[in-house]
Every structure is written in C-alpha cells, then in structure tokens.
C-alpha cells in the first residue's frame, strides 16, 4: 500500500537540489528547496536555502526536473482500482473480438453470477460500425448476467441481466435516458445514458467495503507512478466517501482527494437533498487529505456516444439534438439550493446547448446568491461552446474542467461526423476568454498521465487522424503545465496549499525525466508512457527511490 502505515515518526528536514519549476510567479525557477514536516520552508538558490537548513537536514539531489505534484481535476480513482479486477476492453476491432474476449474470460470463471466488463471502445472502432447487443452477448455468456459499463453513461446488458432486472418490451424509458429497441419493440440491451443504465447497474452487487479499500490502495499507487499527487473524483456515493474518510483518518490516503457527491436526479430534489442528512452537500468539509467537493450533476450525454446535447442535429438523426439527462426543473432546483446554502456545483455538460442551459441557470441564481466564490464549474464542454457562453462563464467566475486525453480518444470520430471546421475542445478560446481551465483525464477510460494530457493540449493530435485537429486551439507549454498544477489546485479549492512550490505550501512534487516547459513534444509524449522518476506527497516518497537510496 503505497504511502501507507498510519502514524509516521518525524522525518529530518530535506534539502532538495536540482532544477525546480515552482509555478510561483515570485520565483519561477529555483535550484534548491528546503522542506520540513510536510511543508516547503524555503526555496531559491542553493547557497541561500542551505544557509537556512538545520544541521540534521538530509541533502538530496533531484533525479530529474522538479515540478509541483500534478493534480487531476476529473479522475475516477476508485474505478481505476476496481477495473484491475475486471475484464476491460479498451481496444477491439470487431463485435466478434469483443464477444470472444468476454467468452474466454467467463470460461476461466465458471459459475459466475454477475460480470461487469469495462467497455472503453466505441462503435466506430468496430468493423460492424455498431455496438454489440444482447443477442451478440448471449452467444458467449450463458446464464451469467453480463453488463458492459460504458463510463456509467451507457450500458449493454445480455438477456440474463435484463431478465433479472425485469426489463422487457413493457419497460418504459426512464426520464433522462432510453432503451434501444428492435423492430418488435424488445430492448436490445443497449441502455442509453445513466438513468437507463442504472436500471441494470443498480442490481449489480456493489463492491464491498474491503474491495473499495483495496481499489483505492491499488489506484493511488498507480497514480503516484505517473506523478499525480491530488485528484478530484466526481460522482461518489456515501459508501465511497466513507472509504476516503477512513483512509485519511488511518493515515494511508496519500492521494489528496476532493470527493464530489453524486446528485441523484431520478428523485425529487427535496427528497435527495434531505437524504444527505445534516451535512448536506458539504462542499469544503475535510482537510488537505480528503475534502468534500461540489455536487456533481449529469446534465447531458457524451460526445463519443452521440448523446451530448447540441444546438445542431446529430448526423443521420435530423430531429435528435442529444440527451437531457437531468430534467431542467430538477437541475434548476439543485443549483438554486447549492447557491443559497454556500455549496458548489460541478455540471457534466459536453454539448454547446447543455453549456448554455447550465449557464442560464447559473446566471439566474447569481443574481440572488453570487456564485463566483463558490466556483461553480462545467466539466468537459468540448462540443462547440459559443464564444458568448465562454465570456459569460468568465464573468460569473465559472471554472472549466477539461480532459485533453479524452479528445485524443474521441476527436477523430466526432470530426468525421461533423467535419473539422469548428474544432473540438477550444482550449485557446476558453483561456483567452479569461476562464480558469483545470486539466484532467476522466480516467480510467482515457490515458491518465498528466504529461500525456499536456502533450495533447499542445499538439492537438488525436488518435486515427492525420495531423493536428484544431491547431489554432493549442495551448502553450506554460499553460499546459498550469492546467495540471495551479489551475487544477484552484479547481480543488486548494490553491493556497498546492499547485506550486513556495514557502508554506505542501511539499508535494514530482521529478520528471523531461522538462515540460522546454523539452520537444515528441520527448514529452514518450515520457508520458513511462513512470515518473519520483513522486513525493507531504515530503514522503510515495513512488520511486527513497531519499536515502
């Protein structure tokens, strides 16, 4: 368990020597940093910092270029750990291949009651140009109830799973989602958007408490290996929050986490909010190890799945503009409640129409309860947000959480449908509008290494596309690094203790084999595929050799 062990004896101060990018405008570059306990004491030139060091200080030469520990503004940490115990299909060329891999996995686990498969592929990846359905899955799954989880947005269930959940031709579409049906009105097993997916996922036995603890331990070990010291995890339920609180109290939570409670939009808002108890949404409760964040609300679907709410019709579906996952009246009530009670809101809004709808409600409540101090945020927003909405977001103090590695994965498929005239994820425009843009990954569905995200945000390369997609929307090296340090720290309400290396800040840093501000892009991409050299959280090494090694 990386970084575990409960209470720690006081370690001697450490004097770190090397090239340090501090992200502190008062001193952007330093050659030495003194840390004691879990904080930075002094930073600057070696001679001046060494002069302030007590006699028992350990001198350590950095193994590479030092930058603040990376923060991921949108990372599903627990799923990252859970999927290490599941079959995950991220790359496949056909439905036949998908089914063969599921069948082989089940053959090694005879008698399995339920099976959840991580499905990270898209229809355009497959030779058939469509997703597998219940009839495809039934050929290889037997009596095991199988559900393919598509980022909790969509799910694909076999016939055994549908039967156990009582889903048949008479089952109505839930509000905010729908069941795909065949020519006879029978569900095909493809459940579109979260309210529909939950008709099956709610019946899947949830991971037990010990399994969640193990998942957290495994995930944070991996995340430290790619330089991540802090993360925001969106969409947690109370059982998952409990695991984080325990890990923090027991001393083994080394991944500083902002946990966002998930809004249940399938019930009346008053009932959902009452069910949260006296703590309510609780934005800001906690400490530097675990803190409750904004209420997460799914407003629309996903661009890669063709369900984001957009102002133009989706190709081939002239009357379909995407999915409104949360009813507008429910959304309005949740947003107003949070604004009135001093809580923050983080809204999943991919399409331009969803962003407009979110900002309309943000602006309405801002007239009564200013939201800038609460840092309301929009997550994703990569399908053609309007310039006027970007300006409105800046005026309201709304923050954007963006995931460049997602664009690498889904960009080509969307560009083939709509053309490349209006580029996806206009990061340059968001920044020029004055909006704080926090970097993230939406892992584990997409590459989680922050160096990869920086590379994509700068190169605008996407998988399966020749040349950059929307090169005029590229960000600079300094802006890319800020997305995963200072801007993500602001997103996590932690800008006074994380995101930069300065006196009084937490001693969280990462040592890299490349310089993210000056190394060629090709070297940045290559380094992203390897573990970082060393990761430190609170002056404790959580990945790589110890200071005495």
C-alpha positions as CSV (number, residue, x, y, z in Angstrom):
1,X,0.0,0.0,0.0
2,X,1.9,3.0,-1.2
3,X,2.4,5.7,1.4
4,X,0.5,3.6,4.0
5,X,1.5,2.7,7.5
6,X,-0.6,5.0,9.7
7,X,1.2,7.4,12.0
8,X,4.7,8.4,10.9
9,X,7.7,9.4,13.1
10,X,9.0,12.9,12.4
11,X,11.5,12.8,9.5
12,X,14.5,15.1,9.3
13,X,14.3,18.1,7.0
14,X,15.2,17.6,3.4
15,X,17.2,19.9,1.1
16,X,16.3,19.1,-2.5
17,X,18.8,20.3,-5.1
18,X,18.1,20.5,-8.8
19,X,16.2,22.4,-11.5
20,X,12.8,23.3,-10.0
21,X,9.9,24.9,-11.8
22,X,8.0,26.3,-8.9
23,X,4.9,27.7,-10.7
24,X,5.3,30.6,-8.2
25,X,5.4,33.9,-10.2
26,X,7.5,35.4,-7.5
27,X,10.3,32.9,-8.2
28,X,9.5,30.7,-11.2
29,X,12.8,28.8,-11.2
30,X,14.9,27.6,-8.2
31,X,17.8,25.3,-7.6
32,X,17.1,24.3,-4.0
33,X,14.1,23.7,-1.8
34,X,14.1,23.0,2.0
35,X,11.1,21.0,3.3
36,X,10.3,20.2,6.9
37,X,7.4,18.1,8.2
38,X,5.1,18.2,5.2
39,X,5.7,21.8,4.0
40,X,8.1,23.9,2.0
41,X,10.2,26.0,4.3
42,X,12.4,27.8,1.8
43,X,13.1,27.8,-1.9
44,X,15.6,29.6,-4.0
45,X,19.3,29.4,-4.8
46,X,21.3,26.6,-3.2
47,X,23.5,28.8,-1.1
48,X,20.7,30.8,0.5
49,X,18.5,27.8,1.1
50,X,21.3,25.7,2.6
51,X,22.1,28.5,5.0
52,X,18.6,28.2,6.4
53,X,18.8,24.4,6.8
54,X,19.2,22.9,10.3
55,X,22.2,20.6,11.0
56,X,20.1,17.4,10.7
57,X,19.0,18.2,7.2
58,X,19.4,15.5,4.5
59,X,20.6,16.7,1.2
60,X,19.0,15.0,-1.8
61,X,19.9,15.5,-5.5
62,X,16.7,15.5,-7.6
63,X,16.7,12.7,-10.1
64,X,15.2,14.9,-12.8
65,X,13.4,18.2,-13.4
66,X,11.2,19.0,-10.4
67,X,7.6,20.4,-10.7
68,X,4.7,20.6,-8.3
69,X,2.8,17.4,-7.8
70,X,0.2,17.0,-10.6
71,X,-3.5,17.4,-9.8
72,X,-6.1,15.7,-12.0
73,X,-9.4,17.7,-11.9
74,X,-11.6,14.8,-13.1
75,X,-10.4,11.3,-12.2
76,X,-12.4,8.2,-11.3
77,X,-9.9,6.8,-8.8
78,X,-12.0,4.0,-7.3
79,X,-13.0,2.7,-10.8
80,X,-9.3,2.7,-11.7
81,X,-8.7,0.3,-8.9
82,X,-11.8,-1.7,-9.4
83,X,-11.1,-2.3,-13.1
84,X,-7.9,-4.0,-12.1
85,X,-10.1,-6.9,-11.1
86,X,-12.4,-6.8,-14.1
87,X,-12.2,-7.6,-17.8
88,X,-11.6,-4.3,-19.5
89,X,-11.8,-4.0,-23.3
90,X,-10.2,-0.7,-24.5
91,X,-9.1,-1.8,-27.9
92,X,-11.1,-4.1,-30.2
93,X,-11.6,-4.3,-33.9
94,X,-15.0,-6.1,-34.2
95,X,-18.0,-7.3,-32.2
96,X,-16.7,-10.8,-32.7
97,X,-13.5,-9.9,-31.0
98,X,-15.3,-8.3,-28.1
99,X,-17.5,-11.3,-27.6
100,X,-14.7,-13.8,-27.9
101,X,-12.7,-12.0,-25.2
102,X,-15.7,-11.9,-22.9
103,X,-16.4,-15.6,-23.5
104,X,-12.8,-16.6,-22.8
105,X,-12.8,-14.5,-19.6
106,X,-16.0,-16.1,-18.4
107,X,-14.7,-19.6,-19.3
108,X,-12.0,-19.1,-16.7
109,X,-14.6,-18.2,-14.1
110,X,-17.3,-20.9,-14.3
111,X,-20.4,-20.3,-12.3
112,X,-20.0,-16.5,-12.1
113,X,-23.3,-14.9,-11.2
114,X,-22.7,-11.3,-12.4
115,X,-20.0,-9.9,-14.5
116,X,-19.2,-6.3,-15.3
117,X,-17.0,-5.6,-18.2
118,X,-15.3,-2.2,-18.7
119,X,-16.2,-1.2,-22.3
120,X,-13.9,1.6,-23.4
121,X,-14.4,1.1,-27.1
122,X,-16.7,3.0,-29.5
123,X,-18.9,1.9,-32.3
124,X,-16.6,3.4,-34.9
125,X,-13.8,1.2,-33.6
126,X,-15.6,-2.0,-34.7
127,X,-15.8,-3.5,-38.2
128,X,-19.6,-3.7,-38.0
129,X,-19.9,0.0,-37.3
130,X,-22.2,-0.6,-34.3
131,X,-22.1,-1.8,-30.7
132,X,-22.7,-5.3,-29.6
133,X,-26.2,-6.0,-28.3
134,X,-27.9,-8.6,-26.1
135,X,-28.1,-11.1,-29.0
136,X,-24.3,-10.9,-29.6
137,X,-23.5,-11.3,-26.0
138,X,-25.9,-14.2,-25.4
139,X,-23.9,-16.4,-27.7
140,X,-20.9,-16.4,-25.3
141,X,-22.3,-15.5,-21.8
142,X,-24.7,-18.4,-21.0
143,X,-26.5,-17.9,-17.7
144,X,-24.2,-15.3,-16.3
145,X,-25.7,-11.9,-16.1
146,X,-23.3,-9.7,-18.0
147,X,-23.3,-5.9,-18.3
148,X,-20.8,-3.8,-20.3
149,X,-20.2,-0.5,-18.5
150,X,-19.6,2.4,-20.8
151,X,-18.3,5.1,-18.4
152,X,-21.5,4.9,-16.3
153,X,-23.2,6.8,-19.1
154,X,-24.4,3.8,-21.2
155,X,-24.5,0.1,-20.5
156,X,-25.0,-3.0,-22.6
157,X,-26.8,-6.0,-20.9
158,X,-27.2,-9.5,-22.0
159,X,-30.6,-11.3,-21.8
160,X,-29.8,-12.9,-18.5
161,X,-29.1,-9.4,-17.0
162,X,-32.3,-7.9,-18.5
163,X,-34.4,-10.8,-17.1
164,X,-33.0,-10.4,-13.6
165,X,-33.8,-6.7,-13.7
166,X,-37.3,-7.2,-15.0
167,X,-36.6,-5.3,-18.3
168,X,-38.8,-6.2,-21.3
169,X,-40.8,-4.6,-24.0
170,X,-43.2,-3.2,-21.4
171,X,-40.5,-1.3,-19.6
172,X,-40.8,2.4,-20.2
173,X,-37.9,4.7,-20.9
174,X,-36.8,6.4,-17.7
175,X,-36.6,10.2,-17.5
176,X,-33.2,11.3,-18.9
177,X,-32.4,8.0,-20.7
178,X,-33.8,5.4,-23.1
179,X,-33.7,1.8,-24.0
180,X,-32.8,0.9,-27.6
181,X,-35.4,-1.5,-29.0
182,X,-35.5,-3.8,-32.0
183,X,-38.2,-3.9,-34.7
184,X,-40.5,-5.8,-32.4
185,X,-40.2,-3.3,-29.5
186,X,-37.9,-5.6,-27.5
187,X,-35.0,-4.0,-25.7
188,X,-31.7,-4.7,-27.5
189,X,-29.8,-4.5,-24.2
190,X,-28.2,-1.1,-25.1
191,X,-29.2,1.3,-22.4
192,X,-28.5,4.9,-23.3
193,X,-27.4,7.4,-20.6
194,X,-27.2,7.0,-16.9
195,X,-30.9,6.8,-15.9
196,X,-31.3,3.8,-18.3
197,X,-28.0,2.2,-17.4
198,X,-29.0,2.3,-13.8
199,X,-32.0,0.1,-14.5
200,X,-29.4,-2.7,-14.7
201,X,-26.3,-1.3,-12.8
202,X,-28.4,-0.8,-9.7
203,X,-28.9,-4.6,-9.5
204,X,-25.2,-5.4,-9.8
205,X,-23.8,-6.4,-6.5
206,X,-21.7,-3.4,-5.4
207,X,-18.1,-3.8,-4.4
208,X,-17.9,-4.4,-0.7
209,X,-16.2,-2.1,1.8
210,X,-12.9,-4.0,1.8
211,X,-12.9,-4.2,-2.0
212,X,-13.2,-0.5,-2.2
213,X,-10.4,0.0,0.2
214,X,-8.2,-2.3,-1.8
215,X,-9.2,-0.5,-5.0
216,X,-8.2,2.8,-3.5
217,X,-4.8,1.5,-2.4
218,X,-4.1,0.0,-5.8
219,X,-5.2,3.0,-7.7
220,X,-3.3,5.6,-5.8
221,X,-0.1,3.5,-6.1
222,X,-0.5,3.6,-9.9
223,X,-1.5,7.3,-10.0
224,X,1.6,8.2,-8.0
225,X,3.7,6.4,-10.6
226,X,2.5,8.9,-13.2
227,X,3.1,11.9,-11.0
228,X,-0.4,12.5,-9.7
229,X,-0.5,13.7,-6.0
230,X,-4.0,15.1,-5.9
231,X,-7.3,14.3,-7.7
232,X,-10.9,15.3,-7.8
233,X,-13.2,12.3,-8.0
234,X,-16.6,13.2,-9.4
235,X,-19.8,11.3,-8.6
236,X,-19.2,9.5,-5.3
237,X,-21.9,7.9,-3.2
238,X,-21.8,7.7,0.6
239,X,-20.2,4.3,0.8
240,X,-17.3,5.5,-1.4
241,X,-17.0,8.7,0.7
242,X,-16.7,6.6,3.8
243,X,-13.7,4.7,2.3
244,X,-11.9,8.0,1.7
245,X,-12.6,9.3,5.2
246,X,-11.3,6.1,6.7
247,X,-8.1,6.1,4.6
248,X,-7.4,9.7,5.6
249,X,-8.1,9.0,9.3
250,X,-5.9,5.9,9.2
251,X,-3.0,7.7,7.5
252,X,-2.8,5.8,4.3
253,X,-4.6,8.2,1.9
254,X,-1.6,9.6,0.0
255,X,-3.6,10.8,-3.0
256,X,-5.1,14.0,-1.8
257,X,-8.7,13.9,-3.0
258,X,-11.6,16.2,-3.4
259,X,-14.7,13.9,-3.5
260,X,-17.8,15.1,-5.3
261,X,-21.1,13.7,-4.1
262,X,-23.3,12.5,-7.0
263,X,-26.7,14.1,-7.4
264,X,-29.5,11.5,-7.9
265,X,-31.7,13.3,-10.4
266,X,-34.2,10.4,-10.6
267,X,-35.9,11.5,-7.4
268,X,-37.4,14.9,-6.4
269,X,-34.6,17.3,-5.4
270,X,-36.1,17.8,-1.9
271,X,-36.0,14.1,-1.2
272,X,-32.4,13.7,-2.5
273,X,-31.2,16.7,-0.5
274,X,-32.9,15.5,2.6
275,X,-31.3,12.2,2.2
276,X,-27.9,13.8,2.5
277,X,-28.5,14.4,6.2
278,X,-27.3,17.3,8.3
279,X,-24.0,17.5,6.4
280,X,-25.9,18.4,3.2
281,X,-23.8,18.7,0.1
282,X,-20.9,19.7,2.4
283,X,-18.6,21.5,-0.1
284,X,-15.3,22.3,1.7
285,X,-15.7,19.9,4.6
286,X,-12.5,18.0,5.4
287,X,-8.8,18.7,5.2
288,X,-5.8,18.5,2.8
289,X,-6.1,14.7,2.5
290,X,-9.8,14.4,1.8
291,X,-12.3,17.2,1.2
292,X,-15.9,17.2,0.0
293,X,-16.2,19.0,-3.3
294,X,-19.1,20.3,-5.4
295,X,-22.3,18.4,-6.1
296,X,-21.9,16.6,-9.4
297,X,-24.8,16.7,-11.8
298,X,-25.1,14.9,-15.1
299,X,-26.8,17.4,-17.5
300,X,-26.3,15.7,-20.9
301,X,-24.7,12.8,-22.5
302,X,-21.3,12.2,-24.2
303,X,-19.8,13.3,-27.5
304,X,-18.2,10.0,-28.2
305,X,-21.5,8.2,-27.7
306,X,-23.5,10.7,-29.8
307,X,-25.7,11.8,-26.9
308,X,-24.3,15.2,-25.9
309,X,-26.9,18.0,-26.1
310,X,-26.0,20.2,-29.0
311,X,-27.7,23.0,-30.9
312,X,-27.3,21.2,-34.3
313,X,-28.8,17.8,-35.0
314,X,-26.7,14.7,-34.7
315,X,-25.8,13.4,-38.2
316,X,-28.3,10.8,-39.5
317,X,-30.9,11.8,-36.8
318,X,-32.4,15.1,-38.0
319,X,-34.7,15.5,-35.0
320,X,-32.2,14.4,-32.4
321,X,-30.1,17.0,-30.6
322,X,-28.8,14.8,-27.8
323,X,-29.9,13.7,-24.3
324,X,-31.0,15.9,-21.5
325,X,-30.0,13.6,-18.6
326,X,-31.2,15.8,-15.8
327,X,-34.7,17.4,-16.2
328,X,-34.4,21.2,-16.4
329,X,-36.6,21.8,-13.4
330,X,-34.7,19.4,-11.2
331,X,-31.4,21.0,-12.3
332,X,-32.8,24.5,-11.5
333,X,-33.8,23.4,-8.0
334,X,-30.4,21.7,-7.2
335,X,-28.4,24.7,-8.5
336,X,-30.5,27.2,-6.5
337,X,-30.3,25.1,-3.3
338,X,-26.5,24.9,-3.6
339,X,-26.1,28.6,-4.3
340,X,-28.3,29.6,-1.5
341,X,-26.6,27.4,1.0
342,X,-23.0,28.1,0.0
343,X,-22.2,24.9,-1.8
344,X,-20.6,24.4,-5.2
345,X,-21.9,22.6,-8.3
346,X,-20.0,20.8,-11.0
347,X,-22.0,20.1,-14.1
348,X,-21.3,17.5,-16.7
349,X,-22.1,19.5,-19.9
350,X,-20.5,18.3,-23.1
351,X,-22.5,19.9,-25.8
352,X,-23.0,23.6,-26.5
353,X,-26.7,23.5,-25.8
354,X,-26.1,21.9,-22.4
355,X,-23.5,24.6,-21.6
356,X,-25.9,27.3,-22.5
357,X,-28.6,25.7,-20.3
358,X,-26.2,25.4,-17.4
359,X,-25.1,29.0,-17.6
360,X,-28.6,30.2,-17.9
361,X,-29.4,28.7,-14.5
362,X,-26.1,29.8,-13.1
363,X,-26.8,33.4,-14.1
364,X,-30.3,33.3,-12.7
365,X,-29.1,32.2,-9.2
366,X,-26.1,34.5,-9.3
367,X,-28.5,37.5,-9.3
368,X,-29.5,36.4,-5.8
369,X,-26.5,34.5,-4.4
370,X,-23.2,35.3,-6.1
371,X,-21.6,32.1,-7.4
372,X,-18.0,33.2,-8.1
373,X,-16.9,32.5,-4.5
374,X,-18.4,29.0,-4.8
375,X,-16.5,28.2,-8.1
376,X,-19.4,26.6,-9.9
377,X,-17.8,24.6,-12.7
378,X,-18.6,23.0,-16.1
379,X,-17.0,19.6,-16.9
380,X,-15.9,18.7,-20.4
381,X,-17.7,21.3,-22.7
382,X,-15.8,20.2,-25.8
383,X,-18.6,20.3,-28.5
384,X,-18.5,23.9,-29.8
385,X,-19.3,26.1,-26.8
386,X,-20.4,29.5,-28.0
387,X,-18.0,32.4,-27.6
388,X,-20.7,34.3,-25.7
389,X,-21.0,31.5,-23.3
390,X,-17.3,31.4,-22.7
391,X,-17.4,35.1,-21.9
392,X,-20.4,34.6,-19.7
393,X,-18.6,31.8,-17.8
394,X,-15.6,34.1,-17.2
395,X,-17.9,36.9,-15.9
396,X,-19.7,34.5,-13.5
397,X,-16.4,33.1,-12.2
398,X,-17.2,29.6,-13.6
399,X,-14.3,27.2,-13.9
400,X,-13.8,24.6,-16.7
401,X,-12.6,21.1,-16.1
402,X,-11.1,19.9,-19.4
403,X,-9.7,16.5,-20.4
404,X,-7.3,16.6,-23.3
405,X,-6.7,12.9,-23.3
406,X,-10.4,12.4,-24.0
407,X,-10.1,14.4,-27.1
408,X,-7.2,12.2,-28.3
409,X,-9.6,9.3,-28.0
410,X,-12.9,10.6,-29.3
411,X,-11.9,13.5,-31.5
412,X,-11.5,11.7,-34.8
413,X,-14.9,10.0,-34.6
414,X,-16.6,13.3,-34.0
415,X,-14.7,15.1,-36.6
416,X,-15.7,12.5,-39.2
417,X,-19.3,13.1,-38.4
418,X,-19.3,16.9,-38.3
419,X,-16.1,17.9,-40.2
420,X,-13.2,19.7,-38.7
421,X,-14.2,23.3,-39.4
422,X,-15.1,24.0,-35.8
423,X,-12.5,22.3,-33.6
424,X,-13.3,20.3,-30.5
425,X,-12.3,21.4,-27.1
426,X,-11.4,25.0,-27.9
427,X,-8.9,25.4,-25.0
428,X,-7.3,28.5,-26.6
429,X,-10.6,30.3,-26.8
430,X,-11.6,29.3,-23.2
431,X,-8.3,30.7,-21.9
432,X,-8.5,33.8,-24.0
433,X,-12.0,34.4,-22.6
434,X,-10.5,34.5,-19.1
435,X,-11.8,31.2,-17.8
436,X,-9.6,29.1,-15.5
437,X,-9.1,25.8,-17.2
438,X,-8.2,22.8,-15.0
439,X,-6.6,19.8,-16.6
440,X,-7.9,16.3,-16.0
441,X,-8.2,12.9,-17.7
442,X,-11.6,11.3,-16.9
443,X,-9.6,8.1,-16.4
444,X,-9.5,5.2,-16.4
445,X,-11.4,5.4,-19.8
446,X,-8.7,7.7,-21.2
447,X,-4.9,8.0,-20.7
448,X,-4.3,9.3,-17.2
449,X,-0.7,10.5,-17.4
450,X,-0.7,14.3,-17.0
451,X,2.3,14.5,-19.3
452,X,0.1,12.9,-22.0
453,X,-2.6,15.5,-21.3
454,X,-0.1,18.3,-21.7
455,X,1.2,16.8,-24.9
456,X,-2.3,16.6,-26.4
457,X,-3.3,20.1,-25.3
458,X,-0.2,21.4,-27.0
459,X,-0.1,19.2,-30.1
460,X,-3.8,18.8,-30.7
461,X,-3.1,15.3,-32.1
462,X,-5.9,12.8,-31.9
463,X,-5.9,9.0,-32.5
464,X,-6.8,8.0,-36.0
465,X,-6.4,11.5,-37.5
466,X,-3.7,12.7,-39.8
467,X,-2.2,15.9,-38.3
468,X,-3.5,18.1,-35.5
469,X,-7.2,18.7,-35.1
470,X,-7.8,22.4,-34.5
471,X,-4.1,23.5,-34.1
472,X,-5.2,27.1,-33.5
473,X,-6.7,26.0,-30.2
474,X,-3.4,24.6,-28.9
475,X,-2.1,26.0,-25.6
476,X,1.5,26.9,-24.7
477,X,3.8,24.8,-22.6
478,X,3.4,27.1,-19.6
479,X,-0.4,27.0,-19.9
480,X,-0.4,23.2,-20.2
481,X,1.6,22.8,-17.1
482,X,-0.6,25.3,-15.2
483,X,-3.7,23.2,-16.2
484,X,-2.4,20.3,-14.1
485,X,-0.9,22.4,-11.2
486,X,-2.1,25.9,-10.3
487,X,-5.4,25.8,-12.2
488,X,-6.3,22.3,-11.0
489,X,-5.4,23.4,-7.5
490,X,-7.8,26.3,-7.8
491,X,-10.5,23.9,-9.1
492,X,-9.9,21.8,-6.0
493,X,-10.2,24.8,-3.6
494,X,-6.5,24.2,-2.7
495,X,-4.6,27.0,-4.4
496,X,-3.2,28.2,-1.1
497,X,-1.5,24.9,-0.3
498,X,-1.0,23.1,-3.6
499,X,-0.2,23.6,-7.3
500,X,3.1,25.5,-6.7
501,X,6.3,25.1,-4.6
502,X,6.6,28.1,-2.3
503,X,7.2,28.6,1.4
504,X,4.2,27.4,3.4
505,X,2.9,25.2,0.6
506,X,2.6,21.4,0.9
507,X,5.7,19.5,0.0
508,X,4.1,17.7,-3.0
509,X,6.4,17.3,-6.0
510,X,7.2,15.1,-8.9
511,X,10.6,14.5,-10.6
512,X,10.5,14.1,-14.4
513,X,12.9,12.9,-17.0
514,X,11.8,15.6,-19.3
515,X,11.2,19.3,-18.8
516,X,7.5,20.1,-19.5
517,X,8.4,23.7,-20.4
518,X,11.3,23.1,-22.8
519,X,11.5,19.5,-24.0
520,X,10.4,18.7,-27.5
521,X,6.8,17.5,-27.8
522,X,7.9,14.1,-29.0
523,X,10.0,13.6,-25.9
524,X,7.0,14.7,-23.7
525,X,4.8,12.0,-25.4
526,X,7.5,9.3,-24.9
527,X,8.0,10.2,-21.3
528,X,4.2,10.0,-20.7
529,X,4.3,6.3,-21.5
530,X,6.7,5.6,-18.6
531,X,6.6,6.1,-14.8
532,X,8.0,9.3,-13.5
533,X,11.3,9.3,-11.6
534,X,9.9,10.1,-8.2
535,X,6.7,11.4,-6.6
536,X,6.6,13.0,-3.2
537,X,3.5,13.8,-1.1
538,X,3.9,15.8,2.1
539,X,7.7,15.3,1.9
540,X,7.1,11.5,1.9
541,X,8.2,9.5,-1.1
542,X,5.2,7.6,-2.5
543,X,6.8,6.5,-5.8
544,X,10.4,5.9,-6.7
545,X,13.6,5.6,-4.6
546,X,13.6,7.0,-1.1
547,X,15.8,9.9,-0.2
548,X,18.4,7.7,1.4
549,X,18.6,5.4,-1.7
